[in-house]
Structure formats: C-alpha cells, structure tokens
Amino acid sequence: MNDFDVLVLGSGPGGQRAAIAAAKLGRRVAIVDRATMIGGVCINTGTIPSKTLREAVLYLTGLNQRELYGQSYRVKDDITVADLGMRTRHVIGREIDVVRSQLARNHVTTLSGHGRFTGPHSITVEDGEGRVHDYTAGKIVIATGTRPARPATVEFDDRTVIDSDGIIHLDRIPETMVVVGAGVIGIEYASMFAALGSKVTVVERRDRMLEFCDLEIVEALKYHLRDLAVTFRFREAVASVERHARGAIAVLESGKRLPADTVMYSAGRQGVTDDLGLAAAGLDADHRGRIKVDDDYRTEVPHIYAVGDVIGFPSLAATSMEQGRLAAHHACGEPVSDIHEIQPIGIYTIPEISFAGRTEDELTEAKIPFEVGVSRYRELARGQIIGDSYGMLKLLVSSEDRSLLGVHVFGTNATELVHIGQTVMGLGGTVDYLVNAVFNYPTLAESYKVAALDATNKMRHIARLVD
C-alpha cells in the first residue's frame, strides 16, 4: 500500500491547489517543499514580493496623487530599501501563514525538504539536515515552478548584476539601472524603479515590448514610462557586462556603452526540474526545464501530472491554481469541467495593464470584422476623483453579432476591471448588456458603459449609411 494517494512536489499556487483539492476529495495527500519556500516562488521571491513592492512604491512616492497635489508631492522624501522591504516582509510572512493554515486545515501532510524521484511511484525527501526519507504515492503532481534563466555568458554577483530574484535583496535603490529584456517581469520592475526616481534604460532585442498585448495599450504604457524618464533601446542586445567598483557598464552589440549602478537581467524563466530525478520516473524536460503534458495535465507517465510554470505558457499564478485543481480532480477520477478558454492576463506595471480575449491585430489577421469602443478615465468622475487622467478601457465588439471579442484596460485597477468583460464574454453576452446595465456612480467600472455606447454609436452610424 502506498504512503499517500497523491503526493505533490512544490507548494506554490499550482501545488497548493492540487494538494487541497485532492484532500477535499478524501484522499491521503502530502506536499513536499523546503521549509524556507512554503508558498513557492510566488510568495517568497516572485509574484507577492514584486506586487507588494509595487504598492509600497506607489504609496511612498505619492505617484498616483501628483495629478491632484502637484508633481513634487511625495509621502516620504528619502525612500530607502528598508522602507520597501518592511512592507514586503510583512505580506510574505502573512501569506506563508495562510498557506500553512490551509494545508493543515485540510489535513495535508507537509514534508519539509527537497524531493526527487527514485522510481515511477517513489520519492525520496532530503530534509536539509542530512536525513533522507522515502515515500510512495499512487499519483504524483509536479509543481516545482521556475527560476530566472541566467545566460551563461553573464557573471552574476547578486548586487551589481542581478536577476529578478535579486531585486528584493538590493541594499540600496540604484540611481541608474539597465533592464535587459522588455517582457512582463522586466517592464514591471523598470516601471517601479522609474517611479522611485532611478534612471532606467530598457534593452530589448525585439522591436517592441509586450508583443502579445494590444498595440495601442502598449503605446500608452510606453508614453507613460518615457514620461518617468525611462529610455528604450529596441533592436539592441547586450554583448557583455563590465563590472567596476562603482557599478557596471552594459556593452551593447552595436557598440553603445550604458553605465549603471545595477544591471538586471530578465531573460525568461527556467523550469526547476534539473534535480528532480525525472529519468528515474521515465520522464524528461526540454532545454528550458519544462515538462510536456496533455489536456488533463498528465505527463508521458500516466499517473504523474505536472502543473504551473513548469509546463510553460501562460505561467501565471492564477492559471496555475486552476491547473492544479483540475489535475487533482483528474488524478482522483472525479469529473470536472475544463479550464475556460477566456483567461485574463494581468501585468502589474505602473500603470497596470490587463486584458481578456483577442487583440486588434489578432482579429485583423483572422479577418474578423469588429468595432472599437473606448472610454478614457479622464472623462469619468471617478477618474477625476482619484487623479488618473491617462487610464483607458477599450472594447472590441463583433460587427456581425455584437458579441464582445476582447477587453483591454490600461490604468488604475486594470487587473480588477478586466473581470467584468471576462464574465460577459464567458457567458456569451453582447455589448448590449453593457449598454443597458446600470453601474455604480462614480466608479471606474462605469467605463464599460461609456465604451459600449461608443462602439454601438459607431455601428449605428454605419447602419444608417448602409440604409
């Protein structure tokens, strides 16, 4: 008889949800992770620290209040790393307590240490003090997450040349900073440090940033970041980084030399699978450490599942949670609906970006006719009250059946607002629902009605011309 019905490797969002879902289905469940990493990368070095840091930056700099109180307004003149770290440590501690409590309340056994396969059904756990314990399980879920990818040609010292994990360990706020990579993580941190007053330069090999986002929204973000003195170097690549006593110099392939107190690499993520003993279980991973799964999150070994960042795109905490729950239900032979195809994407830049559904470029490429409805925060009473004059919400509406094809938001609370559009799309609603709905006033949610009226007025004008 196995020690556990389900054993989960990793206690991040995906692993935690898988373990709790299996436990609620009455299975004997264990979860393996190092004592210092309960909650996974999400809570300890990734999502929660970075988003808490963002909130601390917004509060201490008074950035969101400057429209009302002037460009010199600040809550604290001399912001230090200690100021930022205090809030981050508090939130991390509370979140870890929440995870421990949830696991204990659902009778999930926590095995502290590093787990690796010794066979298809067997795991050995080294507890960090030299003790090794062996366990067996009928079903195993891999949810070990990822770590920042580090180019082999770059010498990291975790102070001058760092990756995204090193941000929370900085001993001072850099006056100048080079961010290598204009993906989600790179742009999020670039916007935060720019808000703190650092002179930030973003170097990106491609000709635009966040290329999966709506172009108009990205252009709005770029304009705002340039207003915060961010410099962009697109179609450029870093050839090397020279470290010096007082900082570093990023040498570009074009020959440009960019001096900086700190160089941060955001070169994608690497699956944490190299020390899992996958071969002993009959598995392997690709060059990025990612594990291939089917639609039910099963690996090539049917009783072993994988969820979260370790399986690749979309690599979001929100989707990882749902993947973990669905994998647990399938592993336990319990019926469950598939994950919904419309999933929101949230990017916690300053200001925020969030969207659900398709972009204008995707619809144009697919030759799907659509109309655009736009609402700008500066036209809303709530936008005036909170001092957000740059935010906007954009709806993409089918010209044929008036269905909602996409919603794109830029500005305050974008990651919250997007769920209204996501819900309408998920339930097959049309733009007419938003036109006829009553929204609280004054709210930012009212932007949906304004944008819906904008789109329908355009469609009405076209209809009049045709008639």
VMD Tcl script that draws the C-alpha trace (Angstrom):
set ca {
  {0.00 0.00 0.00}
  {1.32 3.46 -0.88}
  {2.11 6.00 1.84}
  {-0.11 8.56 0.09}
  {-2.79 8.58 -2.58}
  {-1.47 11.86 -4.01}
  {1.94 13.42 -3.44}
  {2.67 16.94 -4.69}
  {6.16 18.31 -5.36}
  {6.10 22.07 -4.75}
  {3.85 24.27 -2.61}
  {3.33 27.21 -4.98}
  {-0.11 28.16 -6.32}
  {-0.44 25.08 -8.53}
  {0.87 22.59 -5.98}
  {-1.10 24.05 -3.11}
  {-4.39 23.93 -5.02}
  {-3.70 20.39 -6.24}
  {-3.00 19.17 -2.73}
  {-6.05 20.83 -1.18}
  {-8.38 19.72 -4.00}
  {-7.25 16.10 -3.60}
  {-7.63 16.32 0.17}
  {-11.17 17.67 -0.17}
  {-11.94 14.63 -2.33}
  {-10.99 12.43 0.62}
  {-7.53 11.33 -0.50}
  {-4.41 10.96 1.65}
  {-2.22 13.81 0.46}
  {1.30 15.07 1.09}
  {3.11 18.11 -0.24}
  {6.91 18.44 -0.44}
  {8.84 21.70 -0.27}
  {11.74 23.27 1.57}
  {10.76 24.89 4.87}
  {12.04 28.24 3.59}
  {9.95 28.04 0.40}
  {6.44 27.27 1.64}
  {4.17 29.01 -0.83}
  {6.73 28.56 -3.60}
  {8.40 31.20 -5.71}
  {5.06 33.02 -5.96}
  {5.05 34.03 -2.31}
  {8.76 34.09 -1.49}
  {10.58 35.67 -4.44}
  {8.13 36.29 -7.28}
  {4.53 37.45 -7.54}
  {3.78 38.52 -3.97}
  {7.08 40.35 -3.27}
  {7.01 42.19 -6.60}
  {3.38 43.25 -6.29}
  {3.87 44.31 -2.67}
  {6.94 46.27 -3.70}
  {4.82 47.97 -6.35}
  {2.21 49.03 -3.79}
  {4.93 50.35 -1.48}
  {6.42 52.35 -4.36}
  {3.04 53.84 -5.29}
  {2.29 54.81 -1.70}
  {5.69 56.21 -0.66}
  {6.31 58.15 -3.88}
  {2.78 59.55 -3.91}
  {2.84 59.00 -7.67}
  {-0.91 58.50 -8.02}
  {-1.66 61.70 -6.12}
  {0.51 64.08 -8.13}
  {-2.28 64.94 -10.54}
  {-4.07 66.45 -7.54}
  {-1.29 67.76 -5.31}
  {1.46 68.64 -7.77}
  {4.47 66.91 -9.32}
  {6.63 67.44 -6.21}
  {4.23 65.55 -3.92}
  {5.77 62.60 -2.02}
  {4.76 60.80 1.14}
  {8.45 60.30 2.01}
  {11.30 62.32 0.57}
  {14.11 59.83 1.17}
  {12.79 56.37 0.35}
  {15.13 53.53 1.34}
  {15.25 49.81 0.64}
  {14.31 49.28 4.29}
  {11.07 51.21 3.73}
  {10.18 48.97 0.80}
  {11.34 45.76 2.46}
  {9.31 46.27 5.64}
  {6.01 46.01 3.80}
  {7.24 43.15 1.63}
  {8.41 41.04 4.58}
  {5.15 41.62 6.41}
  {2.99 40.45 3.50}
  {5.22 37.44 2.75}
  {5.02 36.34 6.39}
  {1.25 36.62 6.47}
  {0.84 34.75 3.18}
  {3.08 31.89 4.36}
  {0.93 31.60 7.49}
  {-2.19 31.44 5.32}
  {-0.74 28.63 3.19}
  {0.38 26.62 6.24}
  {-3.04 27.05 7.81}
  {-4.90 25.95 4.67}
  {-2.75 22.85 4.28}
  {-3.14 21.91 7.94}
  {-6.88 22.61 7.97}
  {-7.33 20.22 5.03}
  {-5.13 17.55 6.64}
  {-2.41 17.72 4.01}
  {0.86 16.30 5.32}
  {3.75 18.73 4.80}
  {7.11 17.07 4.13}
  {9.94 19.59 4.57}
  {12.90 19.16 2.28}
  {13.88 18.57 -1.32}
  {12.06 15.76 -3.12}
  {13.26 13.73 -6.09}
  {12.10 10.64 -7.91}
  {13.68 7.27 -7.18}
  {11.09 5.43 -9.24}
  {7.76 6.00 -11.01}
  {5.83 5.84 -7.71}
  {8.58 6.64 -5.20}
  {10.02 9.90 -3.89}
  {12.93 10.50 -1.55}
  {12.94 13.66 0.56}
  {16.16 15.13 1.96}
  {15.25 17.37 4.88}
  {18.29 19.67 4.73}
  {19.92 18.18 7.83}
  {21.25 15.09 6.11}
  {18.24 12.91 6.88}
  {16.56 11.12 3.97}
  {13.03 9.76 3.98}
  {11.39 7.58 1.32}
  {7.72 7.72 0.34}
  {5.45 6.15 -2.24}
  {2.30 7.52 -3.84}
  {-0.33 6.33 -6.28}
  {-0.43 9.67 -8.10}
  {2.24 12.38 -8.18}
  {1.87 16.03 -9.20}
  {4.95 18.05 -10.21}
  {4.52 21.73 -9.37}
  {8.10 22.83 -8.83}
  {7.81 26.13 -10.71}
  {10.63 28.07 -12.33}
  {13.62 30.26 -11.54}
  {15.08 33.16 -13.53}
  {17.10 31.99 -16.53}
  {20.71 33.16 -16.36}
  {22.69 33.49 -19.61}
  {25.92 31.50 -19.36}
  {27.90 34.45 -20.72}
  {26.91 36.75 -17.84}
  {28.62 36.76 -14.45}
  {26.00 37.47 -11.78}
  {27.06 38.78 -8.38}
  {23.55 39.38 -6.95}
  {24.41 43.01 -6.21}
  {25.57 44.79 -9.36}
  {24.48 42.21 -11.93}
  {21.25 40.56 -10.80}
  {18.16 38.71 -11.97}
  {14.59 39.35 -10.85}
  {15.04 37.28 -7.66}
  {17.88 39.57 -6.63}
  {15.71 42.70 -6.68}
  {14.35 42.13 -3.18}
  {17.90 41.77 -1.80}
  {19.27 45.10 -3.07}
  {20.95 47.13 -0.32}
  {20.06 50.48 -1.89}
  {17.88 51.99 -4.59}
  {20.10 52.40 -7.68}
  {20.39 55.85 -9.22}
  {20.83 54.26 -12.65}
  {19.61 50.89 -13.86}
  {19.75 48.85 -17.06}
  {16.98 46.28 -17.53}
  {17.79 43.61 -20.09}
  {14.56 42.27 -21.56}
  {11.23 44.02 -22.11}
  {8.99 41.13 -21.14}
  {6.45 41.23 -18.32}
  {8.93 40.98 -15.43}
  {11.44 43.38 -16.97}
  {8.86 46.08 -17.69}
  {7.20 45.67 -14.29}
  {10.47 46.32 -12.46}
  {11.53 49.05 -14.90}
  {8.34 50.97 -14.12}
  {8.75 50.52 -10.35}
  {12.31 51.82 -10.21}
  {11.49 54.64 -12.60}
  {8.74 55.68 -10.19}
  {11.32 55.65 -7.38}
  {13.44 58.08 -9.40}
  {16.03 55.69 -10.87}
  {17.18 56.48 -14.41}
  {16.16 53.29 -16.18}
  {17.23 52.05 -19.62}
  {15.44 49.04 -21.10}
  {17.33 46.99 -23.70}
  {15.25 44.68 -25.88}
  {16.31 42.57 -28.87}
  {12.87 42.76 -30.48}
  {11.36 45.90 -31.98}
  {8.60 46.27 -29.38}
  {7.73 45.27 -25.84}
  {4.89 43.05 -24.62}
  {4.13 41.98 -28.18}
  {1.21 39.78 -27.09}
  {-0.66 42.85 -25.79}
  {-2.82 45.29 -27.72}
  {-0.56 47.74 -29.57}
  {-2.50 50.85 -28.55}
  {-2.33 49.86 -24.88}
  {1.40 49.16 -25.12}
  {1.97 52.53 -26.77}
  {0.08 54.22 -23.93}
  {2.30 52.45 -21.39}
  {5.44 53.34 -23.32}
  {4.44 57.00 -23.39}
  {3.83 56.96 -19.64}
  {7.16 55.25 -18.91}
  {9.02 57.75 -21.07}
  {7.35 60.45 -19.00}
  {9.02 58.77 -15.99}
  {12.38 59.14 -17.83}
  {12.66 55.51 -18.98}
  {14.85 55.12 -22.08}
  {14.15 52.29 -24.51}
  {16.77 50.63 -26.70}
  {14.85 48.35 -29.05}
  {16.55 46.08 -31.64}
  {19.58 46.07 -29.35}
  {21.26 43.29 -27.40}
  {23.75 43.25 -24.52}
  {27.04 41.67 -25.59}
  {28.71 41.83 -22.18}
  {28.62 43.48 -18.79}
  {31.74 45.04 -17.29}
  {31.74 45.23 -13.51}
  {33.56 48.09 -11.81}
  {33.97 49.26 -8.22}
  {31.23 51.87 -8.57}
  {28.83 49.96 -10.78}
  {28.73 48.31 -14.17}
  {28.75 49.08 -17.88}
  {26.43 47.19 -20.22}
  {28.15 46.89 -23.59}
  {25.67 46.52 -26.45}
  {26.34 44.59 -29.66}
  {26.03 47.90 -31.51}
  {28.97 49.25 -29.51}
  {26.97 51.50 -27.19}
  {28.08 51.53 -23.54}
  {25.43 52.05 -20.87}
  {26.70 52.84 -17.34}
  {24.53 51.70 -14.44}
  {24.61 51.09 -10.71}
  {22.65 47.88 -11.34}
  {22.06 45.68 -14.38}
  {19.00 43.45 -14.09}
  {18.53 40.54 -16.49}
  {15.00 39.43 -17.28}
  {15.80 36.66 -19.73}
  {12.82 34.38 -19.21}
  {12.35 31.54 -16.74}
  {13.87 28.06 -16.35}
  {11.87 25.12 -15.03}
  {13.12 23.76 -11.70}
  {13.46 20.17 -12.88}
  {17.21 19.57 -13.13}
  {17.42 17.96 -9.67}
  {14.13 16.07 -9.65}
  {15.49 12.75 -10.89}
  {12.98 12.74 -13.75}
  {14.77 9.91 -15.52}
  {14.02 7.57 -12.60}
  {10.33 8.19 -13.23}
  {10.63 7.76 -17.00}
  {10.34 11.48 -17.73}
  {12.45 14.23 -19.23}
  {12.28 18.00 -19.71}
  {13.10 20.32 -22.60}
  {16.03 22.74 -22.73}
  {14.05 25.24 -20.64}
  {13.30 22.64 -17.98}
  {9.64 22.41 -18.98}
  {7.62 19.19 -18.83}
  {5.19 18.21 -21.59}
  {1.61 17.42 -20.55}
  {-1.70 16.60 -22.23}
  {-5.04 18.39 -21.87}
  {-5.57 16.76 -18.45}
  {-2.06 17.78 -17.26}
  {-0.81 14.20 -17.42}
  {2.80 13.66 -18.38}
  {4.01 10.81 -20.57}
  {3.81 8.65 -17.43}
  {0.00 8.47 -16.90}
  {-0.04 8.61 -13.08}
  {2.33 11.61 -12.95}
  {0.91 15.10 -13.56}
  {2.56 18.50 -13.94}
  {1.04 21.96 -13.46}
  {2.02 25.61 -13.23}
  {5.04 27.40 -14.59}
  {6.95 24.14 -15.03}
  {4.74 23.27 -18.03}
  {5.20 26.67 -19.70}
  {2.74 29.23 -21.05}
  {0.86 31.08 -19.67}
  {2.93 30.75 -16.47}
  {0.59 32.80 -14.31}
  {-0.28 32.18 -10.66}
  {-4.00 32.37 -11.46}
  {-3.90 29.75 -14.22}
  {-1.51 27.58 -12.18}
  {-4.08 27.40 -9.38}
  {-6.77 26.20 -11.76}
  {-4.42 23.72 -13.42}
  {-3.60 22.28 -10.01}
  {-7.26 21.85 -9.12}
  {-8.12 20.23 -12.46}
  {-5.11 17.89 -12.31}
  {-6.09 16.76 -8.81}
  {-9.66 16.03 -9.86}
  {-8.48 14.03 -12.87}
  {-5.92 12.14 -10.76}
  {-8.69 11.25 -8.31}
  {-11.06 10.15 -11.06}
  {-13.55 12.92 -10.28}
  {-15.44 14.67 -13.13}
  {-14.56 18.32 -13.63}
  {-15.04 20.95 -16.34}
  {-12.09 22.05 -18.47}
  {-10.41 25.38 -17.84}
  {-12.27 28.18 -19.61}
  {-10.65 29.37 -22.82}
  {-11.01 33.07 -21.87}
  {-8.35 33.79 -19.30}
  {-7.33 37.24 -18.07}
  {-3.76 38.49 -18.34}
  {-2.62 41.00 -15.73}
  {0.63 42.96 -15.94}
  {1.50 44.95 -12.83}
  {3.40 47.78 -14.41}
  {2.91 51.36 -13.28}
  {0.19 51.89 -14.54}
  {-1.37 48.42 -14.79}
  {-2.31 46.58 -17.99}
  {-4.88 43.82 -18.19}
  {-6.83 42.15 -20.96}
  {-9.01 39.19 -21.85}
  {-9.91 37.92 -25.29}
  {-8.35 38.90 -28.59}
  {-6.34 41.91 -29.69}
  {-6.99 44.14 -32.70}
  {-4.06 42.59 -34.56}
  {-5.35 39.06 -33.98}
  {-8.84 39.92 -35.20}
  {-7.49 41.74 -38.25}
  {-5.22 38.79 -39.07}
  {-8.20 36.42 -38.81}
  {-10.33 38.78 -40.96}
  {-12.98 39.10 -38.26}
  {-14.84 42.45 -38.57}
  {-15.07 44.40 -35.33}
  {-15.79 47.83 -33.91}
  {-13.84 49.58 -31.18}
  {-15.37 51.33 -28.18}
  {-13.13 53.44 -25.96}
  {-13.60 55.08 -22.59}
  {-10.97 57.33 -21.02}
  {-10.62 57.72 -17.26}
  {-10.30 61.49 -17.57}
  {-13.90 61.58 -18.80}
  {-15.16 59.69 -15.74}
  {-15.97 61.36 -12.43}
  {-14.10 58.59 -10.62}
  {-11.06 59.19 -12.78}
  {-11.06 62.85 -11.72}
  {-11.51 61.93 -8.06}
  {-8.52 59.56 -7.98}
  {-6.38 61.73 -10.25}
  {-5.97 59.22 -13.09}
  {-6.01 61.22 -16.34}
  {-4.28 58.62 -18.53}
  {-6.25 55.40 -17.99}
  {-8.44 53.90 -20.68}
  {-10.67 50.92 -21.39}
  {-11.16 49.50 -24.87}
  {-13.81 47.05 -26.03}
  {-13.60 45.06 -29.26}
  {-17.09 44.23 -30.46}
  {-18.17 41.94 -33.30}
  {-19.78 43.89 -36.12}
  {-21.82 40.82 -37.03}
  {-23.41 39.56 -33.80}
  {-22.42 42.32 -31.32}
  {-20.57 39.83 -29.11}
  {-17.66 41.02 -27.02}
  {-14.39 39.81 -28.57}
  {-11.86 41.47 -26.31}
  {-11.44 43.90 -23.43}
  {-8.21 45.84 -22.84}
  {-7.59 48.10 -19.85}
  {-4.75 50.48 -19.02}
  {-4.61 52.41 -15.77}
  {-5.68 52.23 -12.14}
  {-7.29 48.91 -11.13}
  {-6.97 47.48 -14.65}
  {-6.41 43.97 -13.25}
  {-9.68 44.23 -11.31}
  {-11.81 45.87 -14.01}
  {-10.97 43.29 -16.67}
  {-13.07 40.64 -14.95}
  {-16.32 42.38 -15.86}
  {-15.53 41.99 -19.55}
  {-14.21 38.49 -18.99}
  {-17.51 37.48 -17.38}
  {-19.61 38.95 -20.19}
  {-17.52 37.11 -22.78}
  {-17.53 33.88 -20.79}
  {-21.33 33.88 -20.62}
  {-21.72 34.71 -24.32}
  {-23.03 38.22 -23.66}
  {-23.16 41.07 -26.12}
  {-22.26 44.73 -25.97}
  {-25.96 45.45 -25.43}
  {-25.76 44.09 -21.90}
  {-23.14 46.72 -21.05}
  {-25.19 49.45 -22.75}
  {-28.31 48.60 -20.73}
  {-26.59 47.77 -17.40}
  {-26.55 50.27 -14.53}
  {-23.13 50.78 -12.92}
  {-22.49 52.45 -9.59}
  {-21.57 56.12 -9.92}
  {-18.89 57.33 -9.60}
  {-16.81 54.23 -10.41}
  {-14.19 53.16 -12.90}
  {-16.49 50.26 -13.83}
  {-18.71 52.87 -15.48}
  {-16.08 52.92 -18.23}
  {-17.69 49.75 -19.62}
  {-20.95 51.56 -20.30}
  {-19.15 54.54 -21.86}
  {-17.05 52.28 -24.11}
  {-20.09 50.16 -25.03}
  {-22.05 53.26 -26.03}
  {-19.08 54.44 -28.08}
  {-18.95 51.13 -30.00}
  {-22.71 50.92 -30.59}
  {-22.90 54.53 -31.74}
  {-20.24 53.78 -34.36}
  {-22.12 50.69 -35.52}
  {-25.37 52.69 -35.66}
  {-23.71 55.32 -37.84}
  {-22.52 52.64 -40.28}
  {-26.01 51.12 -40.36}
  {-27.54 54.48 -41.25}
  {-25.15 54.92 -44.16}
  {-25.97 51.46 -45.49}
  {-29.71 52.06 -45.23}
}
mol new
graphics top color blue
foreach p $ca { graphics top sphere $p radius 0.5 }
foreach p [lrange $ca 0 end-1] q [lrange $ca 1 end] { graphics top cylinder $p $q radius 0.2 }
display resetview
